[in-house]
Amino acid sequence: MPSITSIDATNTEDLRQIARRRIPRALFDYVDRGSYDELTLRSNRSDLDAIRLRQRVLVDVSKVTLATSMLGEPVSMPVAIAPTGMTGLIHGNGEMLGARAAEAAGTKFCLSTMSICTIEDVREVVEKPFWFQLYVFRDRGFSSSVIERARAANCSALFVTVDLPMRGQRHMDIKNGLTVPLRISLRNVIDVATKPAWAMSVLRARRRGFGNVEAFLNSRGGIMASGSWANENYDRTLNWRDIDWVRSLWPGKLVLKGILDVEDAKRAASAGVDAIVVSNHGGRQLDGARSSIASLPDIANAVGDRIEVLFDGGIRSGQDVMKALASGARGCLIGRAFLYGLAAGGEAGVRRVLELIRAELEVSMALTGQCDIQAITRDVIAP
Ligand SMILES: Cc1cc2nc3c(=O)[nH]c(=O)nc-3n(C[C@H](O)[C@H](O)[C@H](O)COP(=O)(O)O)c2cc1C
């Protein structure tokens, strides 16, 4: 695995370009692309780009502190790793590597239900608690058993993803044959054969199936492939009453991920959850939905004094983090930026992306005259 030095990658886009060369096309597109016409995917980025920061001068910024807390836990900066499915195919053991890199950087990692490594695999390689993201499937036996496993593994927060009662379609996944079951074409075979470093990392890895789901299916006699089972089991009946049910099983921090509407945010605050993630699933679900950053200020104004407001969607740099904090977020999650780093350089690549974002955030604070990350307000945004 080549090391990711500062010369290779001076920003996330460099890591994205390295990732594009290193992993099969179908997997790169799975990470990079969005649903349908990708309107929401694009506006997540363009709306962040459109925000301008206020340059302020002659402030003593010799001591800038990025340390804060997310969900009551100390973090060295308000940037955590978002839950992403199939991460152990982007790089062998990807979830274990991501969790380790986050811990080394003093921040948090959220494991997806649809991960390749299991909850227990990740638990083995970290000291501190990590977070777990739950998809509620029709088979509630799965949810209760996976919640129990997350508790046993000492996970400190449960993120219930609420923006996926049905899967949005990503055209490229279908065109590339990244479907359940996989469509193997000659192009796929050639593509894989020309990515030897990636292939080695995946071949040497502990697992290649959806680890959490497989563990459950095996306990039930394992009659179906985990991908097909999950695909057929997303629960379209999921509603607010089910949040009470999840609450009854989970005593720790409870987070709803995928809130984009002020009314839903208010309802979440009344439902007794600890936090929400303002998110449109990285432009992978409802195409035509507003960008996350455009939705954030109103939501933060409405519920920010009652519950913690986290944010994701389009974060690629420290400047983006600054804009999200100024728009009312307590902290941010990174999905694609994490995966570009992982695909480009494994654990070192994830460390690199976190370092880059940290350095950019620190400089942005200094140049806007901010010394304390917790004191950032709307004031840093140019009118
Ligand atoms: C490849 C990929 C897989 C994802 N899988 C999941 C998942 O399993 N569960 C989930 O709640 N969100 C999932 N997401 C959404 C992310 O958690 C996050 O909301 C999104 O990536 C944020 O946008 P960004 O990629 O622009 O940072 C996924 C995103 C990507 C890019």
The ligand as an SDF file (V2000), in Angstrom:
LIG
                    3D

 31 33  0  0  0  0  0  0  0  0999 V2000
  -21.1740    4.7640   -0.3350 C   0  0  0  0  0  0  0  0  0  0  0  0
  -22.1170    5.2630    0.7060 C   0  0  0  0  0  0  0  0  0  0  0  0
  -22.7990    4.3490    1.5040 C   0  0  0  0  0  0  0  0  0  0  0  0
  -23.6740    4.8060    2.4910 C   0  0  0  0  0  0  0  0  0  0  0  0
  -24.2830    3.8980    3.3210 N   0  0  0  0  0  0  0  0  0  0  0  0
  -25.0430    4.3390    4.3500 C   0  0  0  0  0  0  0  0  0  0  0  0
  -25.5620    3.4270    5.3070 C   0  0  0  0  0  0  0  0  0  0  0  0
  -25.3190    2.2260    5.2560 O   0  0  0  0  0  0  0  0  0  0  0  0
  -26.3280    3.9420    6.3100 N   0  0  0  0  0  0  0  0  0  0  0  0
  -26.6060    5.2780    6.4240 C   0  0  0  0  0  0  0  0  0  0  0  0
  -27.2950    5.6900    7.3520 O   0  0  0  0  0  0  0  0  0  0  0  0
  -26.0920    6.1600    5.5420 N   0  0  0  0  0  0  0  0  0  0  0  0
  -25.3250    5.7290    4.5260 C   0  0  0  0  0  0  0  0  0  0  0  0
  -24.7740    6.6310    3.6570 N   0  0  0  0  0  0  0  0  0  0  0  0
  -24.9930    8.0780    3.8680 C   0  0  0  0  0  0  0  0  0  0  0  0
  -23.9100    8.6670    4.7740 C   0  0  0  0  0  0  0  0  0  0  0  0
  -24.0310    8.2060    6.0940 O   0  0  0  0  0  0  0  0  0  0  0  0
  -23.9800   10.1960    4.8040 C   0  0  0  0  0  0  0  0  0  0  0  0
  -25.2820   10.5930    5.1520 O   0  0  0  0  0  0  0  0  0  0  0  0
  -23.5770   10.8470    3.4760 C   0  0  0  0  0  0  0  0  0  0  0  0
  -22.5360   10.1350    2.8720 O   0  0  0  0  0  0  0  0  0  0  0  0
  -23.1460   12.2950    3.7090 C   0  0  0  0  0  0  0  0  0  0  0  0
  -22.8190   12.9210    2.5150 O   0  0  0  0  0  0  0  0  0  0  0  0
  -21.3080   13.0200    1.9470 P   0  0  0  0  0  0  0  0  0  0  0  0
  -21.0110   11.6940    1.3430 O   0  0  0  0  0  0  0  0  0  0  0  0
  -21.4020   14.1000    0.9330 O   0  0  0  0  0  0  0  0  0  0  0  0
  -20.3850   13.3400    3.1090 O   0  0  0  0  0  0  0  0  0  0  0  0
  -23.9050    6.2010    2.6590 C   0  0  0  0  0  0  0  0  0  0  0  0
  -23.2110    7.0970    1.8520 C   0  0  0  0  0  0  0  0  0  0  0  0
  -22.3200    6.6510    0.8870 C   0  0  0  0  0  0  0  0  0  0  0  0
  -21.5690    7.6580    0.0610 C   0  0  0  0  0  0  0  0  0  0  0  0
  1  2  1  0
  2  3  1  0
  2 30  2  0
  3  4  2  0
  4  5  1  0
  4 28  1  0
  5  6  2  0
  6  7  1  0
  6 13  1  0
  7  8  2  0
  7  9  1  0
  9 10  1  0
 10 11  2  0
 10 12  1  0
 12 13  2  0
 13 14  1  0
 14 15  1  0
 14 28  1  0
 15 16  1  0
 16 17  1  0
 16 18  1  0
 18 19  1  0
 18 20  1  0
 20 21  1  0
 20 22  1  0
 22 23  1  0
 23 24  1  0
 24 25  2  0
 24 26  1  0
 24 27  1  0
 28 29  2  0
 29 30  1  0
 30 31  1  0
M  END
$$$$
